[in-house]
Amino acid sequence: MTRVLVCVQPARGHVGPTKPIVEALVAAGHEALVVTGARYRETFEKLGAAVEPLPPEADFDETDLDGSIPGRAGKRGLGLARFELANFVRAMPHQLSVIDRQRADVVLCDPLMMAGLALVRREHRPRLLTLGFLPFLPPVPTGPPGRFPGLVLKALAPLVTGPAQRLAHDLLGGDPGMRFTDWPLHSDGVLQMTCPGFEYPRPGAPLHFIGPTTVSAASEHPLPPWWADLDDGRPVVHVTQGTIANDDLGRLVEPTIDALAGEAVLVVVTTCGAPPRPGPLPANVRVADFLPYDELLPRCAAMVSNGGYGGVNGALRYGVPLVVVGASEDKREVAARVAWSGAGIGRARTSASPRTLRRAVRAVLDDPRYRTRARELAAEMTAGPTMAEVVELITQPCRGSS
């Protein structure tokens, strides 16, 4: 039996892909201890794992970020980005105060838990693996201008990351020896939740491509009364702004509804609890808070997304081509990968007009190259490791990467 310490930020998009791994570890007879926010304690305890809550200084409520993270309210744009990165680093000693009390053979660590930065610098530590449910960013590869859109971000990164980098230096008592975001490169492996065709070539990077792990079935999200409409013969286009960025559905959801109101498609929207705009919706629109993706996506002809890595890879798992419009957090990088991989149209923008969205959706529906490429990536994911093989990878006794 292996004792695995799983450290995950208390956010739905991080917890979702981690749950199946924890469940598989427990089912295989290993001991799983999860370090996460108090809000998700019961979620993991139901899987048979022990849970150690993060201290209040490192915990937050993703449904009320301004209210649960002191100093966040009122910040926008570059100031907000700087604050959030520094806040991730600021939580490091509080995360370590919990992690260091545990005895573990293996640590699975969220890439946004900066405790990983402290752990990779230690000469003696457990085997450390990164949970790869974000696009693998470092290092940005070189190449012809425009081939790798991350080059622009690399040039601008010091403006955003400088305060967090200096804070990491202070908290660690010296130069970290790396950018604080690069610590997964120094771990013993990254369990990247996609396939090779959706990530830029990274020679020497410690990547294990395990495909998307999130499970979203009807047992978790009941089917709405209009579910049978999905089988009426019209192409189904799913639209979502993800689980957090729903404070303004006017960025993507509402423009897409307007864009497709006159099209011969069925538009299926998830709002993740955000209220839709008042007034009647077009006749071809169906709305729900949440829907079971493992039931919905196989019925979809296209998906319009703000670029959540998990949702995008969930669509690709079923060969669904994409229109991605997103620029916050890691979404700019996800949009770039959608375009680079050929599985859809990606735009690094905070919003798009109905006209632009109509053209993009019609392109992915009418041009078979997008669906063909999405299906090729789906085949790559199918050929990836089983969950039993992922458990074996996690619990193997020696360090190394493939």
Helices and strands as residue ranges (DSSP letters): E 3-7, H 12-27, E 31-36, G 38-40, H 41-45, E 50-53, G 56-58, H 65-68, H 77-90, H 92-99, E 106-109, H 115-120, E 127-132, H 150-172, G 180-186, E 190-192, G 196-198, E 207-209, G 227-231, E 236-240, H 253-260, E 266-270, E 285-288, H 293-296, G 297-299, E 300-305, H 309-317, E 322-325, H 331-341, E 344-347, H 354-366, H 368-382, H 387-395
